[in-house]
Amino acid sequence: MAKETPRITPRAARTAAVAACAALTLSACGSTEDTASGDGGGDGKVGVVLPLLTSPFWQSYNAYIPKMAKSEGVQAMKTVNSNSDPTQQITDINNQLNQGVKGLVVAPLDSAAISSSLDQAERKGVPVVAVDVAPEKGKVAMVVRANNMAYGKNACDYLGGQVWNGKVVQIMGDLTSVNGRERSEAFRTCMKKKYSDLEVLEIPAKWESDTAASKLDALLNAHPDIKGIYLQAGGVYLAPTLQTLRSKGMLKKAGEKGHITVVSNDGIPAELAAIRKGQIDATISQPADAYAKYGMFYIKAAMAGKTFKPGLTDHNSEVVELPNGMLEDQLSAPLVTKENVDNPDLWGNTVK
């Protein structure tokens, strides 16, 4: 039986973590051990299943996949787009398994529904890495995502620091997704606890731009005194939000009287451009390049029979154990404002 490397705890000093993980190799940070799973070499075709391609974020992630697969030595097949349909995604995964893939990198559309596909992959001995969304149950080698509770809390703190009283609205994602639930819950809880002078209105929009636009339009008709907006996904909500505000004469630049403070999630180029123009105020980055890179890294490791343990990594993140027992590499997600939007050290490859 392979010898287990020492556990790196969250309390370990960052310098010690970096020294222990000086190079990004298959031994990885967060501790690993060899198991009998995988083919022992990390070789074979890898299926990559996308949730949708209508969002600029997922378009960016999709563009990074072949580049990161090559850099990590992964034989990634052509990506498959499930077109926002959880049932189609299950079919897509089963099709990939029937084609004999040796690993899967999947961005789940439905946290619960994906479990049947994870069970099927486990029966076939095919390791799976989940990206962006943590499944509710099933077996995955790693979940690669940022801390979505932090997204909601950081958005709350930003709006709370800019808007002291009145009404704010959060345009939520799909509440069947753990991401949508966590961002919504964290934002709502933070507002109630720390900013009680703010009234929170909510729009469940299911990651759909048309739904966001129509419901925001109706909400602004009923509440024209809204002072702040939180977009849980700039990739799908930014354009309809700006268009709706513009159509009502409510799109005022930052610093102008009547400006509605907007904080978003994603960190896509369109959001950065909107920050520079003063149309929105901040975004919390989701690193599409890092999602692709570490999705490829972890599936390569899993196919080689590696497993991981909680601890600091050498790429400014931390592997944590979720309540359901899954491990998640929580990648850093910086807050971007007008003051730091052009800081290259903050972004790396994300805005290219």
Beta strands, then each sheet from edge to edge (+ up, - down):
strand 1: 32-34
strand 2: 45-50
strand 3: 75-76
strand 4: 80-81
strand 5: 103-106
strand 6: 128-131
strand 7: 142-146
strand 8: 166-172
strand 9: 198-204
strand 10: 226-231
strand 11: 261-266
strand 12: 282-285
strand 13: 306-308
strand 14: 311-312
strand 15: 318-321
strand 16: 327-331
strand 17: 335-337
sheet 1: 1+ 13-
sheet 2: 3+ 2+ 4+
sheet 3: 3+ 2+ 5+ 6+ 7+ 16+ 15- 14+
sheet 4: 9+ 8+ 10+ 11+ 12+ 17-
end
